[in-house]
Structure formats: C-alpha cells, structure tokens
Amino acid sequence: MKTERNNPLLKRLDKWIGIPALYLLGKFHHPQARPQTYRRIALIKTAAVGDTIILSAMVEEVKRAYPDADITVICSKNNAAMVKCLPHVNRVETFVMKRPWQSLRRIGALGHYDLVLDFGPWPRINGVISWWLDADYKVGFYRPDTHRHYIYDAKVEHSDCLHEIENYRNLLRGAGIAPMGLLPDLRTDKRLLSSSYAVLHLFPGGAMDRQRRWTDAGWQELAKQLHQQYGVQILLSGGPADTEEAQEVCDRLQCGGIPAENIAGKYSLKDMASILQYAKLVVSVNTGIMHYAAAVGVPLVAIHGATSEVRWGPLSEKARVVKSGLSCQPCISLGFESECTAPVCMEKVTVPMVMEKIEKVLEA
C-alpha cells in the first residue's frame, strides 16, 4: 500500500491541479505588510519525519522570539506522530491528503493567524493550505521549478546548495525573525533500556529508498564486527512496515551467534528518543532516524549515497558521515528527482570504511 507521501497519483494531482490553482489564486492575492508582532503562528510541514525533526529547531526559534505565541503545526498522517513529540506546539492539525475538502474545512475553522510559515519547498498542497488559512502574513519558499509561490506575502528562495536547516532559517528571516542558529534537541531523561547496545537502522523512508539503501551483506558483517569489538547487543530499528524484513536480518545474525533483537515497530517515536540517546552507537542510512539520532546527541555514523551530507547531513558534533565519493553523488536534493537505477554509490561503501568512522566517533 502506498502511503500519502509516496502515492504517485497524489503527486500527479498535486502538480496538475496545484500549479494552475495557485497561479489563479495568486492573481487575486494582494501582498500584505508584515505585522509588528505575532501572537498566533501556524507552521505547515506535510512531510516527513526527518524534515520534522529539523523543523523542531524552528519551533524553538519561534518560541524564543515570541515566548507568548500560540503555535499550530499543520502536518500530514506521515509525520503527525513526530510533530506530537515536539516541544512548544500548542495544536497539531493533521491534513488528510485523500480527504482534502474535509481537511480544508477543519483548517478554515482554526481561526485567524498573525503569521503562516510554509516549510514545504515543493508540495503545491501546502500552498493551497496557506492560501486557505486566514492570516495577516504568509511566508513560503520560491523555486522556479515548482510554481507554487504566487500566494505568499514574502517569498524566500529555496536553495539546493544549503543544508535544509539553513533554508528553514531563511524562511524565518522572511518573517522578520532573526534565527539564533539553534539545532534540533530532542534529548530525554527517560531511559528504557539498561544494557549496552548499538542501534542499526537499515531502512530508508521516502520515494527513493533504493538509492539510499546499503547492502544486507554490509549490515551483517558490520553487526558481527561491532559485537566482537565492543561487546554490544545489536538492535535493528525500523517502522511497522519494516518488521518482517528486520526479523529476517535478525534471524541471520542470531544464527551467526550475534545477540540481536528486532525492535522495528516495537517502540513509539516518542520512546525512540530514549532508545537512540542511550545507545553506545547508532549507524543509519540517510532517513528520519538518522536525524533523530543526531537530535539526541548519540554517537552516530550516517551512511550517505544519493543524498548529500551538505543538504541532508546529521546536525550533530557527535556524528560522522561515510560515503563512497563517486563522481555521480549526489543525485537527490528534494527527495524524488534521481533517475538512478543502480545505486553503486551505496554498494561501494565498505565495512572497513564504516568501522573507521565508528572508531573516530567513539574516540571523540
């Protein structure tokens, strides 16, 4: 079953209907002057978990600039669970992509906002949501290839040359909010596990998961070396959809005498903060869990293939990135534009390369 995020039909409708709709709506839009202050603020982010973790730093920035502000986050089913983990969010409104009219009616009933910040660089539905909201001032991204900027009062250029957190900070600047340079911080005092363990996250989410996936043989050999060198138990993390595949990997590890446990789908996203934070080490492909691990400050090694660490790397001093360094890297910026069918960039990442980064991050 295709999720809302990866549904090809929804993406086509977003383009075919969204572009002309926003263009026509923009013809009737008269840019408004920026208010002196903001009391009610709506942030729009309809995907995904990793993006939402980066967004958490923007929520903190807004709250520090306007401590008394009431903050609403409008999200999708894809990232709602993560949004509910963020501090300082007063209201979470889930936009159901398959029921747009019902969702728009609910959003229209939220009342008046002083500021709307749309953190989506390409989805036209975000623009429609922004237009529908009753607000004094609306800020969104401008990209010439997405044709979605017509209804904003302030248009901020979205760049493929910046880390996404810098694009988000520029969006705040478009609203007159000077960012302090905060990073995502989702650490917790709650500890769920007491044993010594390492978390391996094999499963990239999103539309182009194949281009960001490492080899099964690589994961198996890595788990073996981690156990032999550091004496850790291996936890295989993932979402509910990854449970069966994670169990197959877990069974192979156990047959090889490696203590392993499949935790895919076992813990809520809120509890995963603890699981990640108190691990000896996390090794992950570029996906939401990688950003989560960075946000809780655990020693982290991030394996990058089609995505650039300049655009999507972990935001943590305790993180190291490993990549094969092929000339074709990277080929993904927004998350879906790669035409690669043979991701050799991930296949060329070797276990010794990963172990070298692990040794360095654990020594730091």
C-alpha positions in Angstrom: 0.0 0.0 0.0 1.3 3.4 -1.0 1.4 6.0 1.8 0.3 9.5 1.3 3.9 10.6 0.9 4.7 8.1 -1.8 1.4 7.9 -3.6 2.1 8.6 -7.3 -1.5 9.7 -8.0 -1.5 12.2 -5.2 1.8 13.6 -6.5 0.4 14.0 -10.1 -2.7 15.7 -8.8 -0.6 18.0 -6.6 1.2 19.1 -9.8 -1.7 19.1 -12.4 -4.2 20.7 -10.2 -2.0 22.5 -7.7 0.0 24.6 -10.2 -2.9 26.2 -12.1 -4.9 26.6 -8.9 -2.1 28.5 -7.1 -1.4 30.6 -10.2 -5.1 31.7 -10.4 -5.3 32.3 -6.7 -2.2 34.4 -6.9 -3.9 36.7 -9.4 -6.3 37.7 -6.7 -3.7 38.0 -3.9 -2.5 41.4 -2.8 0.7 41.2 -0.7 0.2 42.4 2.9 2.6 44.3 5.0 4.4 42.4 7.8 2.8 42.8 11.2 4.8 44.3 14.1 4.3 41.2 16.3 2.9 37.7 16.1 0.6 36.1 18.7 -0.8 33.1 16.7 1.5 31.3 14.3 0.9 28.4 12.0 3.7 26.3 10.6 3.0 24.0 7.7 5.1 20.8 7.2 3.3 17.9 5.5 6.4 15.5 5.3 8.4 13.8 6.6 9.9 12.6 9.9 13.4 13.8 9.2 12.2 17.2 8.0 10.0 17.5 11.1 13.0 16.9 13.3 14.8 19.8 11.6 11.6 21.8 12.0 11.8 21.3 15.7 14.7 23.8 15.9 12.5 26.3 14.1 9.7 25.8 16.6 12.2 26.6 19.3 13.5 29.6 17.5 9.9 31.0 17.1 9.2 30.3 20.8 12.3 32.2 21.9 11.4 35.1 19.7 7.8 35.2 20.8 7.5 33.4 24.1 3.8 34.0 24.4 2.9 32.9 20.9 0.4 30.1 20.3 1.9 27.7 17.8 -0.1 25.4 15.5 1.6 22.8 13.2 -0.3 21.6 10.2 1.1 18.2 9.1 0.1 15.0 7.4 -0.5 11.5 8.6 3.1 10.8 7.5 4.7 13.0 10.1 1.9 13.6 12.7 3.4 11.3 15.3 6.7 13.1 15.1 5.1 16.5 15.3 3.3 15.4 18.5 6.8 14.8 20.1 7.9 18.4 19.6 8.0 20.8 22.5 6.1 24.2 22.4 3.5 23.1 19.9 0.1 24.1 21.2 -2.0 22.4 18.4 -1.4 19.7 15.8 -3.8 19.6 12.8 -3.4 16.6 10.5 -4.3 17.3 6.9 -5.5 14.1 5.3 -4.4 14.2 1.6 -7.1 11.8 0.5 -9.8 14.0 2.0 -8.6 17.5 1.0 -12.0 19.3 1.2 -12.8 17.9 4.7 -9.3 18.8 5.8 -9.6 22.3 4.4 -12.9 22.9 6.2 -11.2 21.9 9.5 -8.3 24.2 8.9 -10.6 27.0 8.0 -12.2 26.7 11.4 -8.9 27.2 13.2 -9.5 30.9 13.2 -7.2 33.9 12.5 -3.4 33.7 12.5 -0.9 36.6 12.5 1.7 34.5 10.6 1.8 31.4 8.4 5.2 29.8 7.7 5.1 27.1 4.9 8.2 24.9 5.2 7.4 22.8 2.1 9.8 23.5 -0.8 7.7 21.8 -3.5 4.2 20.5 -2.5 1.6 22.6 -4.1 -1.0 21.4 -1.5 1.0 23.3 1.1 0.4 26.5 -0.9 -3.3 25.7 -1.0 -3.4 25.2 2.7 -1.5 28.5 3.2 -4.0 30.4 1.0 -7.0 28.8 2.8 -5.8 29.9 6.2 -7.0 33.3 7.5 -3.7 35.1 8.3 -2.2 38.6 8.2 1.1 37.5 6.7 2.2 34.4 4.8 5.8 33.3 4.0 6.8 30.4 1.7 9.5 29.1 -0.5 10.2 30.2 -4.0 11.6 27.7 -6.5 11.2 28.4 -10.3 10.6 24.7 -11.0 7.7 24.2 -8.6 5.4 27.1 -9.5 3.8 27.4 -6.0 4.9 30.8 -4.7 2.2 33.0 -6.0 0.1 33.4 -2.9 2.7 34.4 -0.3 3.4 37.8 1.1 7.1 37.1 1.4 8.8 34.6 -1.0 12.1 33.1 0.2 14.4 31.4 -2.3 14.9 27.7 -1.5 18.4 26.6 -2.4 19.8 23.2 -3.3 23.3 24.4 -2.1 22.3 24.8 1.5 21.5 22.4 4.3 17.8 22.3 4.7 18.1 23.9 8.2 19.6 27.0 6.5 16.7 27.1 4.1 14.3 27.0 7.1 16.3 29.7 8.9 15.9 31.9 5.7 12.2 31.3 5.9 12.2 32.7 9.5 14.2 35.7 8.2 11.4 36.3 5.6 9.0 36.8 8.5 11.4 39.2 10.3 12.5 36.6 12.8 16.3 36.5 13.4 17.3 32.9 14.0 19.8 32.2 16.8 21.3 29.2 15.0 19.6 26.5 17.2 19.9 22.9 16.3 17.3 20.2 16.9 17.4 19.0 20.5 15.1 16.2 21.5 17.0 14.6 24.3 15.1 12.9 27.1 15.8 12.0 30.8 13.8 8.8 30.4 15.9 5.6 30.0 14.1 2.5 28.7 17.0 0.0 28.3 19.9 -0.6 30.6 22.1 -3.0 28.5 24.9 -2.0 26.2 23.6 -1.9 22.7 24.1 -0.4 19.2 21.2 0.6 17.0 21.4 -0.2 13.3 18.8 1.4 11.1 18.7 -0.3 7.7 15.6 1.1 6.1 15.4 4.5 4.4 12.0 6.0 4.0 10.6 8.1 1.2 10.1 7.6 -2.5 13.7 6.8 -3.5 14.6 4.3 -0.8 16.6 2.1 -3.1 19.1 4.9 -3.8 19.8 5.3 -0.1 19.9 1.6 0.9 23.1 -0.2 2.0 23.8 -3.9 1.3 22.4 -6.6 3.5 25.9 -8.3 3.5 27.4 -5.0 4.7 24.9 -4.7 7.6 25.5 -8.3 8.6 29.3 -8.0 8.7 29.1 -4.7 10.5 26.9 -6.2 13.2 29.4 -9.0 13.6 32.4 -6.7 14.0 30.5 -4.3 16.4 29.7 -7.2 18.7 33.2 -8.7 18.5 35.0 -5.4 19.1 32.6 -3.6 21.5 30.6 -6.5 23.1 27.3 -4.7 22.3 23.9 -6.2 21.6 22.5 -5.3 18.1 19.1 -3.6 17.9 17.6 -3.4 14.4 15.2 -0.5 14.2 12.6 0.4 11.7 8.9 1.3 11.2 6.0 -1.1 11.4 6.3 -1.8 7.6 9.9 -3.0 8.2 9.1 -5.6 10.9 9.2 -8.7 8.7 12.4 -7.8 6.8 14.1 -6.7 10.1 13.2 -10.1 11.6 14.8 -11.9 8.7 18.1 -10.0 9.3 17.8 -10.6 13.0 17.4 -14.3 12.5 20.5 -14.5 10.3 22.5 -12.6 12.9 21.3 -14.8 15.7 22.2 -17.9 13.7 25.7 -16.5 13.4 25.9 -16.2 17.2 25.4 -12.4 17.3 23.0 -11.2 20.0 20.4 -9.2 18.0 16.9 -8.0 18.6 14.3 -6.7 16.1 12.7 -3.5 17.5 11.2 -2.4 14.2 7.7 -1.1 15.0 8.1 -2.0 18.7 8.5 1.5 20.2 6.7 4.7 19.6 8.5 7.6 18.0 8.5 9.3 21.4 10.1 6.3 23.1 12.7 6.0 20.3 14.3 9.2 21.6 15.4 7.2 24.7 16.3 4.1 22.7 18.6 6.2 20.4 20.0 8.5 23.1 21.2 5.8 25.4 22.8 3.6 22.8 26.5 3.2 22.6 26.3 4.0 18.9 23.8 4.4 16.1 24.6 3.6 12.5 21.9 4.6 10.0 21.3 5.4 6.4 20.0 8.8 5.5 16.5 8.9 6.8 14.4 10.2 9.7 16.0 8.0 12.4 19.4 9.5 11.4 18.1 13.0 12.1 16.5 11.7 15.3 19.8 10.2 16.5 21.6 13.5 15.8 18.9 15.4 17.7 19.5 13.3 20.9 23.3 13.6 20.7 24.2 9.9 20.5 27.5 8.9 18.7 26.3 8.5 15.1 27.6 7.2 11.8 25.5 8.2 8.8 25.8 6.3 5.5 25.1 8.6 2.5 24.6 7.6 -1.1 22.4 9.5 -3.4 21.8 12.3 -0.8 24.4 14.9 0.0 25.5 15.5 3.6 25.7 19.2 2.7 22.0 19.2 2.1 20.8 16.5 4.5 23.6 15.5 6.8 23.2 14.9 10.5 23.2 18.1 12.6 25.5 16.9 15.5 29.1 17.3 16.5 28.9 13.6 17.5 28.1 12.5 14.0 30.3 11.3 11.2 29.4 10.7 7.6 30.6 7.9 5.4 30.2 7.8 1.6 31.9 6.2 -1.3 32.7 9.5 -3.0 31.7 8.6 -6.6 31.5 11.4 -9.1 27.8 10.9 -9.6 27.0 11.7 -6.0 24.6 13.3 -5.0 21.6 12.9 -7.3 18.8 13.7 -4.8 18.1 17.1 -3.3 14.3 17.3 -2.7 13.8 13.6 -2.3 12.5 12.3 -5.5 14.4 13.6 -8.6 17.0 10.8 -9.1 16.9 8.7 -12.2 19.5 6.2 -10.9 18.5 2.6 -11.2 21.8 1.1 -10.0 22.9 2.9 -6.8 26.6 1.9 -6.9 27.3 4.8 -4.5 25.9 2.7 -1.7 27.3 -0.6 -2.9 30.8 0.9 -2.9 30.6 1.7 0.9 32.6 -1.0 2.6 32.5 -2.3 6.2 36.1 -1.0 6.9 35.0 2.5 5.8 32.1 2.4 8.3 34.2 0.9 11.1 36.9 3.6 10.6 34.2 6.3 11.1 32.8 4.4 14.1 36.2 4.3 15.8 36.6 8.0 15.3 33.2 9.0 16.6 33.6 6.8 19.7 37.0 8.2 20.4 35.8 11.8 20.1 
